[in-house]
Amino acid sequence: MHLAHLSITNFRNYVRCELDFSSPITIVQGANAQGKTNLLEAVYYLAAAESPRARSDRELINWLANEEQPPFARLEGRIEGSDAVREVSIALVNASDRLQKEIRVNGVKRRTLDLVGQMKVVLFMPEDIDLIAGSPKARRGYLDSAISQMERPYARSLHEYNRVLLQRNSLLRQLRDRPSGTHQLDFWDQRLIEEGSQLIASRLNTVAQLDELVQEIHTRLTGGEERLRLIYRCSLPLEGPEGLIQYRQLPLGGASGDGTSLAEALPSSADVSTVFRQQLAERQREEIDRGMTLVGPHRDDLRFLVGGVDMCTYGSRGQQRTIAVSLKLAEMDLIRSRTGEEPILLLDDVMSELDEDRRRYLMAAMHRDQQAIITTTDLHCFTASFLEQATVWGVQDGRIGRLA
Amino acid sequence: MRSVPRSVERLIEELNRLPGIGPKTASRLTFYLLRSPQEQVQALARAIGEMHEMVVTCSVCFNIAETSPCPICDDSQRDRTMLCVVEEPLDVLAIERIRQYDGLYHVLHGAISPIEGMGPEDLKIAELVERLGKNPVEEVILATNPSLEGESTAMYVSRQLATLGIRVTRLAQGLPMGGDLEYADEVTLTRALEGRREI
């Protein structure tokens, strides 16, 4: 998968910018606050229709464009996939009272759900250390957007689940004040279980696959010092007391028996829904008292263990940063093996935070035919041979030009 | 200093409150009316005023009508063994337009949506149960919208009717006529496959 052309209008600090990505690796060099991250944000936005950092899409429109009527931002990209060439575009128009987002694929108006997955990207930025150190919500969000890129039904289930959850919580609060009529919950329970079980089963499957992939990556990245395990911590008691112990006793270091037993050992969405149903029945009283849904994918978490120690709580900054790199590299491998497409790698000023060995590993981990867009303040972070095969651009004040 | 007379401004404000009409459309309509012949404007004003005086909700089916019971409920030619449950009066209009159904109706006036504070007690569901208890039918067709809220309402109503021993059906869901299989979204296609039938 290759982003061949990108056109940016009034996005962040870019007024107008046309870029042709000819070689697989593009390095963008520039001082701080010139538009390096904004460029990667633009590519990511075109892939996911959401910004990795803006709180409101309104922020994305260049503030100089506010003088135009109406203010707007526009991104267009031509993506050369293995099977076809697609033109995608997103226009943000700040109409008088609300922000309109218009998504087009090959010129036809589409929904966000149809756009996600057209262009597969893996973004890595310094803030990603918060994935490890931050809140469970950030980790759930990471899993959600990662899986949505690979499985179309997942994005739809997630959207539906969130709507059901909102309605159900609202009903639970009403039932707290008026305890009669708990049978009204039946419908919402059923829909919550249907969609929620799909989400949990998909996440268990993805985390298990990432866990397997991350073993080798992380071991090599740390020179054999650390062995990393990924654990999906579910709010539903899926494993039972015995099951949990078995899981912990899996041999560390990638050898989880033969690869085939892994998928069979995981609970299916039908298994999940049985437990989900039991839990909702058992905890109905408590849920009504607290006025919220207490079990389900919205209460789950992803944890990272090294030698049995939880890195989210006890990891050093350096360890957490390395884990974030391992996780993203594993995600890249997973997209490649599941969809057969090479994801586009977006690295935002990551090199300067890594030591010499990890930098080398990261450069080596990029496939020859894989597209990568890398920003940096300092070109000395890269080896000479790596720079040779890359196109190097300089960015200054929202303008991009080729560096000599 | 006021640039337009108070009475003109008042009409603009009133029109602006209607759904789908912004300040610009409201002023355009106002000035159109200002230039229209007296009789035409009077007719419009009378029509609006009379609508509210004349229209009542039918005490049987809760559809809007000028008489209670409404012409449909009163019509002895109609099939009294079938009852169609819909969310809004406009849905009755939609079904009447196809001229394929000649049973009775029951309008719920909304759908269950906890976020908006719409519970079953805010809809005409108790009235429906009572009505069927007095005048049983052979089949109840649940024609609420295929949205989350409509589905929730259909399920709730079907539970309420379970004890009455009446056949309860739900409108089919799936592909639209003249549509293209290739462009149908996953959910619609799944529903269509589930609801397939012998030909």
HADDOCK unambig.tbl for C-alpha pairs under 7 A between the chains (distance, minus, plus):
assign (segid A and resid 167 and name CA) (segid B and resid 113 and name CA) 6.78 0.50 0.50
assign (segid A and resid 167 and name CA) (segid B and resid 114 and name CA) 5.41 0.50 0.50
assign (segid A and resid 167 and name CA) (segid B and resid 115 and name CA) 5.46 0.50 0.50
assign (segid A and resid 170 and name CA) (segid B and resid 114 and name CA) 5.46 0.50 0.50
assign (segid A and resid 170 and name CA) (segid B and resid 115 and name CA) 5.49 0.50 0.50
assign (segid A and resid 171 and name CA) (segid B and resid 114 and name CA) 5.12 0.50 0.50
assign (segid A and resid 187 and name CA) (segid B and resid 152 and name CA) 5.77 0.50 0.50
assign (segid A and resid 187 and name CA) (segid B and resid 155 and name CA) 6.80 0.50 0.50
